[in-house]
């Protein structure tokens, strides 16, 4: 697949949405921000078939003793964890500046 130009309108829109979402997450109360992050991770899991399948295949290889239901639960957890990580990154400046007072 060819790489898109950084000035492509779709790339600029995606970047703007990512920055806006990051700003929103950095200003919300921690519980709400993390709930949104986990929800976003669940949404990506649901709609991004390609990466969902990659995650399932990798987890099945890493844990061959686990059944399909367990692999599914692990994969969902991975995406929820990625959502929490996005929130951590978005809030990192605020958390560091507050001495960690705002952390969950």
N, C-alpha and C positions, 0 to 999 in steps of 0.2 A: 504494500500500500504506500502510495506517495505521501510524503510529509507535506502538511499544509503550511502555507506562509503564515508568519506571525501576524501579518496585517490582513489576513482573510477575515471578512466580516463575521463568519461563524466563530472563528478563533477569538476575535475581540469580544463577541457576545458571551462566549463561555468564560473568558477571563473576567469580564465585568460581573457576571453572575457569581463566580467564585469569590471575588473580592467582596461583593455585596453580602453574600452569605457569611463570609468570615467576619465582616464588621458586625453583622447582626448577632452572630454567636458570641462575639467578644463583649457585647453590651447587655446581653440577657442574663437573668439570674442563672446560676450554675445548673440547677436542676432542670430548668427548661432548656438550656443550651444543650445539655447532654441528652435529654430526651429527643430533641430535634436531630442531633447528630446520629443517634441510634436509629431514628426513623429514616433519616437519609440513607444510612447504610442498608436498612431493610429494603428501601425503595430501589437502590442500586442492585441489590441481590435479586429482586423480583424482575427488573427490567433489563438487566445486562446479562443476557443469556450466555454470551461468550465467556465472560469472566466467572460467572456462576459455575459453568461446566469445568473450567480450568481449576477452580478451587475444589470442586468435588473430586475431580480426578487426582489432584495432588494429595488431598486428604486421604483418599482411598489407598493410594500408594504408601503414604506415611503410616497409616493405621489399617493394615490389611485384616486385622482381627475384628474390626468394627463393621456392623451391618449398615445397610443403606440409610436407615432411619437415623442412626448415630452420625453418619457422615453428613447427612442433611442438616442436623442440628449443629454440628461443628462448623459447617460452612456458613450457616446463618450467623453464628457467633463471631466468625471471622469478620464478616461484613459489618456487624454491629460494632465490633472493636475498632474497625477502621473509621467508622463514624465518630466514635469517642475520641480517636486520635486526631481527627480533623478539628474537633472542638478544643482539644488540648493545645493544638498549634495556634488556633485562632485566639485563644485566651491566654497564651503564654506571656505576652507582654503585660497584661493586666495582673496575672497571678504573680509574676516576678516583682512587679511594682508595688503590689499590695502585701508583699511578704508572705504570700500564700493564704492570706485571710479569707479569700473568696473561694478557696478550693472546696470541693465536696468532701 
